[in-house]
Amino acid sequence: MGDTTFNKMQLLKRRFFAMRNGAVADSLRRQGADYRIIFGLNLPQLVDIAREFGPDIDLARQLRDNVATRESMLVAPMLFPVEELTLEEADKWLSGCVSTEVIDIACLKLFKYHPEAVQLVELQVAADHSLAMYAALRLSANLLPANMDYTEKIARAELERNNRLTQSMSRMILDDIEWRKVDINTR
């Protein structure tokens, strides 16, 4: 890590600190957020910070690996240039996400733009554990309407498993697909 990345990291952490919201942080902790450090920033604040710091692959990797701090993991995908992200690194990153919140943001802000996003979904399905299935479903939802049949198949299969972590995501996807099919048929 060069001095520039270290300085950017210091500046970014100062921004987190300056924007901290203790009430939100306390609420997240009460809800079971398992991070050592929670600043309580919301998504619009994180997007503003990401815009301010711009794409930075080294800083993004450093933030991604800082699993102790909630906001670090959430802003990291906003800083990573998608054109620099290999499928292998994307799979490792998504597999290393520690919560549904981190998966949601990473899929929304980075992985859905990856040219091999469908293959990334398939890798998560193959991992066959609850958080990986949540990641597969979340990314598939972000890719709709493309691959609707495949997405419907994995959502139905996951709904049948009756997994508490993935039930609502599976239902949401199936409802979305049903709405899209009705919309297509009424045109």
C-alpha positions in Angstrom: 0.0 0.0 0.0 1.5 3.3 -1.1 1.5 6.5 0.9 -1.3 7.9 -1.3 -3.6 5.0 -0.5 -2.8 5.4 3.2 -3.6 9.1 3.1 -6.8 8.5 1.2 -7.8 5.9 3.8 -7.1 8.4 6.6 -9.2 11.0 4.8 -12.0 8.6 4.1 -12.1 7.4 7.8 -12.2 11.1 8.9 -15.2 11.6 6.6 -16.9 8.6 8.2 -16.2 10.0 11.6 -17.5 13.5 10.7 -20.8 12.1 9.3 -21.3 9.5 12.0 -24.8 9.0 13.4 -24.9 7.5 16.8 -28.6 6.8 16.8 -28.4 4.8 13.6 -25.3 3.0 14.8 -27.0 2.0 18.1 -30.1 0.9 16.2 -28.0 -1.3 13.9 -26.2 -2.8 16.9 -29.5 -3.6 18.6 -30.7 -5.3 15.4 -27.6 -7.5 15.5 -25.2 -5.9 13.1 -21.9 -7.7 13.9 -19.2 -5.1 13.3 -16.6 -3.8 15.7 -17.1 -0.3 14.3 -20.4 1.2 13.0 -20.5 4.9 12.1 -24.2 4.8 11.2 -23.9 6.3 7.7 -26.8 5.9 5.3 -26.5 5.0 1.6 -26.8 8.5 0.2 -23.9 9.6 2.5 -21.8 6.7 1.3 -22.6 7.4 -2.3 -21.4 11.0 -1.8 -18.2 9.9 -0.2 -17.6 7.4 -3.0 -18.1 10.2 -5.5 -15.7 12.4 -3.6 -13.0 9.8 -3.6 -13.7 8.4 -7.1 -12.6 5.1 -8.5 -9.6 3.7 -6.7 -8.8 0.0 -6.9 -6.2 -0.1 -4.1 -8.4 1.8 -1.7 -11.5 -0.3 -2.6 -9.6 -3.5 -1.9 -8.3 -2.2 1.4 -11.8 -1.1 2.5 -13.3 -4.4 1.3 -10.8 -6.3 3.5 -11.6 -4.1 6.6 -14.4 -6.4 7.8 -14.4 -4.7 11.2 -16.0 -1.5 9.9 -19.5 -1.6 8.4 -19.0 1.6 6.2 -15.7 0.4 4.8 -17.4 -2.7 3.4 -20.3 -0.7 2.0 -18.3 2.0 0.2 -15.7 -0.4 -1.2 -17.8 -1.6 -4.2 -18.6 2.0 -5.1 -14.9 2.7 -5.5 -13.9 -0.3 -7.5 -13.7 0.2 -11.3 -15.8 -2.7 -12.7 -13.6 -2.9 -15.8 -10.7 -4.0 -13.5 -12.7 -6.7 -11.7 -12.0 -10.2 -12.8 -14.6 -13.0 -12.3 -12.3 -14.7 -9.8 -11.9 -11.6 -7.7 -15.6 -10.8 -8.0 -16.4 -14.4 -6.8 -14.0 -14.1 -3.9 -15.4 -10.7 -3.0 -19.0 -11.8 -3.1 -18.2 -15.0 -1.2 -16.5 -12.9 1.5 -19.4 -10.6 2.2 -20.4 -10.9 5.8 -24.0 -9.7 5.7 -27.0 -9.3 3.5 -26.6 -5.5 3.7 -23.0 -5.8 2.2 -24.3 -8.2 -0.5 -27.1 -5.8 -1.4 -24.8 -2.8 -1.8 -22.1 -4.8 -3.6 -24.6 -6.3 -6.1 -26.3 -3.0 -6.7 -23.3 -0.8 -7.0 -20.7 -3.1 -8.6 -21.5 -6.7 -9.5 -24.6 -6.1 -11.6 -22.4 -4.1 -14.0 -19.8 -6.9 -14.4 -19.8 -8.5 -17.9 -19.8 -12.0 -16.3 -22.5 -11.3 -13.7 -24.5 -14.4 -14.7 -21.5 -16.6 -14.2 -21.0 -15.0 -10.8 -24.6 -15.9 -9.9 -23.9 -19.5 -11.0 -20.7 -19.6 -8.8 -22.8 -18.5 -5.8 -25.5 -21.1 -6.5 -22.8 -23.8 -6.7 -21.5 -22.7 -3.3 -24.8 -23.9 -1.8 -25.0 -22.2 1.5 -27.4 -19.6 2.8 -25.4 -16.4 2.3 -24.2 -17.5 -1.1 -27.8 -18.3 -2.2 -28.9 -14.9 -0.9 -26.1 -13.3 -3.0 -27.1 -15.3 -6.1 -30.7 -14.2 -5.7 -29.8 -10.6 -5.0 -27.6 -10.4 -8.0 -30.2 -12.1 -10.2 -32.8 -9.7 -9.1 -30.5 -6.8 -10.1 -30.1 -8.4 -13.6 -33.8 -8.8 -14.4 -35.4 -8.9 -16.9 -32.4 -10.7 -18.5 -32.2 -14.4 -17.7 -35.7 -14.4 -16.3 -36.2 -18.2 -16.7 -33.0 -19.0 -14.9 -33.7 -16.5 -12.2 -37.2 -17.9 -11.7 -35.8 -21.5 -11.5 -33.3 -20.7 -8.7 -35.8 -18.5 -6.8 -38.4 -21.3 -6.9 -35.9 -23.9 -5.8 -34.7 -21.7 -3.0 -38.2 -20.9 -1.8 -38.9 -24.7 -1.6 -35.9 -25.0 0.7 -37.8 -22.8 3.2 -34.6 -21.0 4.2 -35.4 -18.1 6.5 -32.5 -16.0 5.1 -33.6 -16.3 1.4 -37.4 -16.7 1.7 -38.4 -13.0 1.3 -35.8 -12.5 -1.5 -37.1 -15.5 -3.4 -40.7 -14.3 -3.0 -39.8 -10.8 -4.1 -38.1 -12.2 -7.3 -41.0 -14.5 -8.1 -43.5 -11.6 -7.7 -41.3 -9.4 -9.9 -41.1 -12.0 -12.6 -44.9 -12.6 -12.4 -45.5 -8.9 -12.8 -43.1 -8.7 -15.7 -44.8 -11.6 -17.5 -48.3 -10.1 -17.0 -46.9 -6.7 -18.2 -45.5 -8.4 -21.4 -48.7 -10.2 -22.1 -50.9 -7.1 -21.7 -49.0 -5.0 -24.2 
